[in-house]
Amino acid sequence: MRHQIFGLFIDEWVGMVTILSAVIGAMGWILNRTLDRTMIPLRMAIQNLAKTIEGLERDSHARMVEVKALGESLESHLIDSQEIKTKVQNLEKEVFDRKR
C-alpha cells in the first residue's frame, strides 16, 4: 500500500523536494559568488573609511589637547596683562600726580 498526498506518492514528493533544494542551493551559491565579487570594492572602501575616521579621531584628540594647553596659556597671559595694566595705571597716577 502506497500513500498518496495531494495525488502524489511519497517518493515523488521526496524527488520534488530534492530537485527544488538543489535548484535553490545552486541559485544561492551563484548569488553568493556574484555578491562576493561585487562587494569587494565596497568592503575595501568601508575599511579605508574606518581607517580615515580613526586617524581623524586621533588628530582631533591631539588638537583638543593643544587647544586646552593654549587656553590655559592664554588665561595666564590675560592675568599677567591685567597685572601689567594695573601697574601702568598706578604709575601713570603717580607720574601725573607729581606734576601737579
C-alpha positions in Angstrom: 0.0 0.0 0.0 1.5 3.3 -1.1 0.4 6.5 0.5 -0.6 9.5 -1.5 -0.6 13.2 -0.6 -2.4 15.6 -2.9 -2.3 12.9 -5.6 1.4 12.2 -5.4 3.2 9.3 -3.8 5.8 10.0 -1.0 8.7 9.1 -3.3 7.5 11.6 -5.8 7.3 14.3 -3.1 10.8 13.4 -1.9 12.1 13.7 -5.5 10.4 17.1 -6.0 11.8 18.4 -2.7 15.3 17.2 -3.6 15.2 18.8 -7.0 13.8 22.1 -5.5 16.5 22.0 -2.8 19.2 21.5 -5.4 18.0 24.4 -7.6 17.6 26.8 -4.6 21.1 25.8 -3.3 22.7 26.4 -6.8 21.0 29.7 -7.1 22.1 30.7 -3.6 25.7 29.7 -4.4 25.7 31.7 -7.6 24.2 34.7 -5.9 26.7 34.5 -3.1 29.7 34.3 -5.5 28.3 37.2 -7.5 27.8 39.3 -4.4 31.2 38.4 -3.1 32.9 39.7 -6.3 30.8 42.9 -6.5 31.1 43.7 -2.8 34.9 43.6 -2.6 35.3 47.2 -3.6 32.6 48.2 -1.2 34.4 46.3 1.6 37.7 48.0 0.8 36.0 51.4 0.7 34.5 50.8 4.2 37.8 49.7 5.6 39.5 52.8 4.2 36.8 55.0 5.6 37.2 53.3 9.0 41.0 53.9 9.0 40.4 57.6 7.9 37.9 58.1 10.7 40.3 56.6 13.2 43.1 58.9 12.0 40.7 61.9 12.3 39.8 61.0 15.8 43.4 60.8 16.8 44.1 64.2 15.2 41.1 65.6 16.8 42.1 64.4 20.3 45.6 65.8 19.8 44.2 69.2 18.7 41.9 69.3 21.7 44.9 68.8 24.0 46.7 71.6 22.2 43.7 73.9 22.4 43.3 73.2 26.1 47.0 74.0 26.7 46.7 77.2 24.6 43.6 78.2 26.6 45.4 77.8 29.9 48.4 79.7 28.5 46.0 82.5 27.3 44.4 82.7 30.7 47.8 83.2 32.3 48.8 85.8 29.8 45.5 87.6 30.4 46.1 87.6 34.1 49.7 88.9 33.5 48.4 91.6 31.2 45.8 92.7 33.7 48.5 93.0 36.4 50.7 95.0 34.0 47.8 97.2 33.1 47.1 97.9 36.8 50.8 98.7 37.4 50.9 101.0 34.4 47.7 102.8 35.6 49.3 103.2 39.1 52.5 104.6 37.6 50.5 107.0 35.5 48.7 108.2 38.5 52.0 108.7 40.4 53.6 110.5 37.5 50.7 112.8 36.7 50.1 113.5 40.4 53.7 114.6 40.9 53.5 117.1 38.0 50.6 119.0 39.6 
